[in-house]
Amino acid sequence: MIDRCSQEAYDSRKAQNKNEHDQLSILNVFRKSSEPLTAREAFEIAVADGLSIDFNGVRSKITELCENEGLLEKYDKKHDPVSDKKVNRWRVKTESKKIITDFFLSQTA
């Protein structure tokens, strides 16, 4: 039987791994796109690619990748027909593109 502290450590590490996986998956959506994306567009692509994440999860990953990791940047605003509001579009930072592309290529090699 696993003691409580070990179970908490396991659960914490599992959640951290899922967070890192989701971040990489969302980053890959932006990397593969030739155009900046809204959060909704990124969500739709991620779901089509088989990622199990909700819309708010995508929004939080974009925030993490922009503010914490410095890999995404705001590009401009675009009208979102679902919310009928102008929303931000995001893109991979120009100076980060080569590093990110090299990373994803090394993962498939």
N, C-alpha and C positions, 0 to 999 in steps of 0.2 A: 504494500500500500504506500502511495506517495504522500509525504507529509504536506501540510498546508503551504509552507514556504516554498517548497519545490514546485508545487502546482502553480502558485502565483508567479514564480519566476518563469515557468514554462509558458503560461498563458500570456505573460507580458512579452516574452520573446516571439511568440507566435503572432501576436498583434503587431509587433514591430516589423516582422518579416512581411506580413500582409500589407502594411503601410508602405514599405519600401517597394514591394512588387507593384502596388497600385500606382505609386509615383512614377516608377519606370514605365509602366504601361501607358499612362497618360502622357508622359514625356515622349514616348515613341509615337503616339498619335500626332502630336505636334510636329515631330521630326519628319514624319512621312508626308505631311501636308505641304503642298506648294503655296498655300495661302494661309494667312492668319485665321484663327478659328475663335468662335464664341464658345463659351462653356457648353451651351446646348449642342453645338456642332461637334465638339470634342466628345461629349457624352454619347451622341448618336453613333459616332464612329467607334468608340470604345465598346459599346454594347454589340454593334455589328461584328466587331473583332472577337467577341466572346468574353469580354471582361465583365465580371459580376460586380457592378458598382452602381449606386444610385446617382441622380443628378447632383444632389448636395455633396456627395463624396467627390465627384469630379471637380466641383467648385472649390472644395477645400484643398484638393491636390494641386490645382492651379495656383492657389494662394501660397501653398508651401513651396512650390517650384519657383514662384516669382520672388517671394519675400525671403524665405529661408535659404533656398539653394541658389538663387540668382540666375536661374537657367532660362526662365521665360520673362517676357516683358510685354507691357501693354502696347498695342499697336495703334488702334483707333477705335471708333465706336461704329456699331452697325444696328439697324433696326431689327428687332427680334419679333417675328410675326406672332409667336405664341404669347409672349407677355405684352406685346404692343409697346415696347420701350426700346430706347437705345441702350445697347449693352456693349461691354468691352470686347474687343478681339485681342487675342494673345498670339505671340509667336516666339519661337526659340530665339534667344539673343544671338545676334550675328557673331559675336566673338566666341560663343559657346558651340556653334554648329559643328565645327570640325571635331572637337573633343567628344561631343555627344555621338556623332556619326561613327567615329572610331570605336567608341565604347560598344555601340550596338553591333557593329561589324565583328568585334572581337568575341561577342557573346554567341554569334552564329558560327564562328570558325571552329 
